[in-house]
Amino acid sequence: MGVACDTSAARLADSRFMKAVHRQPVDTTPLWIMRQAGRYLPEYMAVRSKVSFMELCKTPELACEVTVTARQVLGVDAAILFADLLPILEPMGIDLEYQKGEGPVIHNPIRGSHDVDRLQALTSTESVDYVFQAIRLIRAALPGDIPLIGFAGAPFTLASYAIEGGGSKNYVHTKSLMYNDEGAWNVLMSRLVDTVILYLQAQIQAGCQCVQVFDSWAGCLCPADYQRYVLPHVRRLIQAVEPLAPVINFLNGNPALLSLQRQAGGQVMGTDWRSSLDVAWQTFGHDVAIQGNMDPVSIYADLPVLKQRVGDVLRLAQGRAGHIFNLGHGVMPDMNPDHVKAVVDYVHELGRR
Ligand code: CP3
């Protein structure tokens, strides 16, 4: 058994994706696509038409099927666990619902310091065991050279959902709590971080080779606020997880935060399209890997234009070791799956060393 395990671990470590994570040379640029298992894909809709989104997340066999199928249909270099950012909040005390066409809704949002005590840190991840069951099934079903990426929300992004009760434009409630009661804010963020540490460690133990932390909404903060209210929490999270597996630290929406994002840690910096990749990489420093960063709206372009736009991103990476191609944000439900597949072929073709 020792030998078989060593061999399969070695094959995964030798994959294009893991080599790029560790900034080792690769034959061509590896990629995966955020939300690669989503509504744009007919194979996903075939499963999704029979169950609700939450049922899909909580049925390991189905979560496995959509994860593995999307990876295979696209031919990308890594799979990402099918799950969502928010279900981890449920056992912490949040009443979560996915409404048709509305996205996630929280019926009992945290609306002030007096509410913070309603959100309890998890001391065990048993209540989300369906996630680890899915991971074990996915790992067993994936080809031996395809790594599996786990993920969780970063504390600010999770806090903003728990506080606003859904998506938000100005984050008024979140920032009010942050500014008015820094003590309560830190308690809330610490509980989220404690929980996400356990959650990501358990994902890695169940079979993920790498994990991504999504700070999808932290871009709404100015640098001073990110530094004061968010960075120490993200840093603690990443420091606790990275001894077990590499972390992709993804932050969306604010190029002014790049150097602080780097300070928060992570072996890979995930970045959106608002900075050009060469400038972002220079700001992060070339001693870290980078993931990104084509504007997802490029997928709507005609194929020859799309190919040029893929080439533009690859040119800025200059074939340097440690580039993982991705979109700067998730693929959208009305995108043409053939165009998404074309991106995969273009990256592998144009990224060849
Ligand atoms: O990338 C993948 O394929 C893995 C699966 C994944 C989903 N959500 C599936 C999903 C991942 C990694 C996420 C992360 C996520 N979830 C984020 C951060 C990503 C980012 O965009 O920065 C956020 C903000 C959420 C919360 C969330 N979940 C929203 C806002 C919505 C509604 C919007 C929408 O697209 O419907 C969801 C639902 C959701 N999560 C869907 C999928 C495939 C669509 C649900 C459906 O089938 O109806």
Residues whose N, C-alpha, C, O or C-beta is under 5 A from the ligand:
A	BS01	CP3	I33 M34 R35 Q36 A37 G38 R39 R48 F53 I80 L81 F82 A83 D84 L85 G103 P104 F214 S216 G330
